[in-house]
């Protein structure tokens, strides 16, 4: 039997329908993640990173292929899968404690156990003393820590993070990256991070999955053979960063070398005045 937090994705395909035509979003995604592993996913906008997380968490169900958590097919949302978005999505009329407690509405716990669990997770994210504060009284970084506590309070087997620090300033982001690493080590659960920040992906991840767009697919999976805590200024860190960036530049080169369809270009330039026609 698979250990708690084992995620297996096999030949995953996802498409939407736009004006009656199929629009492929993900193509043949195959990825296995071990219990307690931290995997970072990077890629250009539009490569399906966030869609992949939505499928894993169960917010979307119309796909082909397999998504298995601990050997069981993912169907709908469940407390064994938590997610944190770029926006904290806190209820402005609730306090920190009350916001976190909303995740336990359907939990089979006594009132005393709910209070204890919420307080434990407030302490886990470093917000002890702010239990009665409202979202408007918190900084952006503090609000995201509340969102992380809310996602963790149900004790999920896997936590999905969709660019959780993307809207924060550089100093706050660096601090919360350290905090997330501390929480990951303390909780020992599987985490998957989607980010545009290559340094963030390397700083946190055991592996970095590089995706490419149109349709979204895995270009390469790179291990990060660096011990924690990681030094961004270290030579080994720079080497891994260079490897990841090489995958991006390689993708750009592939796109640049793709042949331009003459008939499509001509169809466009035919509509332009003669003095601004493009040479093709």
N, C-alpha and C positions, 0 to 999 in steps of 0.2 A: 504494500500500500504506500502511496506517495506521502512524503512528509508534508506537514502543514506549510503552506506557502510555495508549493511547487507549481509553477505555471508552464503549461505547454501550449504553444500556438502552432498549428500545422496547416499550411497551404491556405491561409486566410485570404479571402477576397471580399471586397466590399465595393458596391457601386450605388450611385444615386441616379435618379431619372430627372433630366432637365429638358423641358419642352418635348417630352415624349421620347427623348434619346437617352441611352445609357451613358453615364459618366463614371468610368472606373476611378476609384479613389485609392484602393489598396489592392495590390496584386501579389499573390503567392508569398505571403508573409509567414515565415517559419522561424520560431524562436523558442528556446527552452530556458527557463530561469529557475535556478536552484533556491531552496529555502534559505532565507536570510541574505540573499544576494542583493546588491544595489546595482541596478542597470540604468544607465543614462541613454536617452535617445535624442539624437540631434539630426537636423536636416533643414533644408530651406522651407520657407512658408509654402503651404500647399502640398506637402509631401505626405499628409495623412497621419502625422504624429498624434495629434489630439483625437482624431477619429479612432485610432487604434486604442487609446486609453478609454474612450467612451464605450467601445465594444467590450473591452476587458471588464470594465466596471458594471456593464449590463444596461447602460442607458440606451443602447441600440442593439437590436437583435437580428436584423435582417442581413445576414452575411452567409458566405459559403466557406467551408473549411471547419476547423476545430479550435475551440478555446477551452482548455481544461485546467481547472484549479484543483489540485490534489486528486487528479484522476476523474473529476466530475465535470461535465459540460456546464459552462457558464450560461445560465438562463435568468435574465432579469437581474435586478439589483439585489444585494445581500449584505448583511453586516460583516461578512468575511472579506469584503472588498471596500476599502475607503478611498476617497478621492479628495484632493485639494486643488482648487482652481487658481488662476492668476488673481481674480477678484476674491476677496475673503468671503463675501456673501453672508455676512453676519446680519442678524435681525437687529435693526437700530433701536428698537424699543426694549430689547432684552439686555441684561447685564452679561458680563463675561461668563459667569457661572451658569446663567440661564441659557445662553447660547450653546454652550457645550452640552448642557443637559438635554437639549432637544434631540440629540442623537440617541438618547436612551429611552425615548418615549415608549417604545415597544419592547424594551429589554426586560427579561424576566429576573429582575433584581428588586430587592426591598428598597424602600426609600432611604434607609441608612446606607445601604451598599451603593446606591446611586450617588449620594452626597460624597461618600468616601472616594469613589472612583473619579468623580469630577474633580475633587480637590487634588487627588494624586496627579491628574493630568495637567491641571493648572500649574502645579509645582514642576512637572516634567518639562514644560515649555518655558519655565522661568518667569511666570507671572503671578506668583504668590504675592498677595497684598492687593491685587487688582480684581478680586472676585466680583465686587459690586460696581465696577466701572462699566460705563456704556461705550459702545463702539466709537462715538464721536469724541470721547475722551482719550482714545488710544492713537498712537502713531500707526503708520501703515505696516511697519514691521511687527508691532505688537498685535495688530489685527490678524495678520497672517499666522502668528503663533497660536492665536485662539482658534483659527480655522484648522490648524494642524492638530491641536488638542481635541477638537470636535471630531475629526476624522479618526483619531486613535482611541478615543474613549470607549468605543465598542470592541476594542481589541481585535482588529481585523488581521487576517493572515497576510494580506498584501496591501500596501499603501501606494496609490497612484498620485503623482504630482505633475500637474499640467502647468508648467512655467510659473510656479508659485511665487517666485521672486522677481518676475519680469518687470513689474511696475515700480519697483523700489529703487532708491538711489544706490550707488555703487558701495558705499560704506555699510549701509544697512544690509544689502544683499550679501556682502562678504561675511558679515557677522551671522546672519541667519543660515548661511551655508555651513558654518562651523556648528551652529546649534542643531541643524538637521542631522549632521554627521553624529553628533553626540547622542541625539534621540535614537537614531538608527542603531547605534551600538548598544544603547541601553535596552531597547525593545527587542532587538534581534529579529525583526520581521523583514519580509521581502519588500523592497521599494523599487518603483520604476519612476524615473524622472524624465519628463520631456522639457527640453530647454533649447534656446538659440545660442546660449553662452557655452562655447567650447571649453573654456577654463573651468566653469562650474561643473560641466559633465565629467571632466577628468578628475577634478578635486574630490567628487563624491562617488563616482562609479567604480565598480569592480570591472565593468566592461562598458564600452561605448558603442552603441548601435548607430551607424550612419545610414540615414535614409535619403533616397532621391525621389523627385516628383514625377508626375504625369506618366503612369499612375504611381502612387507611392509604393516603394519596394525597398528592401534592405540592400544597400550597396556593399557594406562590409561591417563586420563586427570586430572591434579591436579590444584586446585585453589591456588593462591598466596595471602593469606589474610593479606598483609602487606601494610601499608600506604607509600606513597611517600613523600620525598625522602627516599630510602631504604639504610639501613646500613648493609653492608656485614658481619660486625662483630657481629651483633645482634643475640641473641639466636633464635628468630623467624625465621630469615633468615637461620640459620644453620639447623633448624628443617625441613624447606621446602626442603633445599638442600639434607638432609638425605633421605627424602621421595622419591625424584626424583632418587637419586642414588640407593635406594633400588629396584626400578623398573628395573634398569640396571642389578644389581647383581642377581635379580630374574630371568631375562631373561637368563643370563649366566648359572645359575643353571639348568634352563629348558633344555638348550642345552647340558650341561654336563650329564644330566640324560637320554638323548635320546639314545635308543639302537643302537649299532653299528651293521650294517648288516654284518654278518659273511662271506657271500659269496663274497661281495664286497671287504672286507679286504683280504680274501684269494686270490682273483684274483690279488690283488696288490702284496702281499707277494710272490706269486708263481713266480714272475718275478725277485726276488732278489736272490743273491748268498746265499747258505746255511748258511754261517757264519753270515749273518745279517738278517735272517728271524725274523719277529716279532712273539711274542707269542700271539695267539688269542684264 
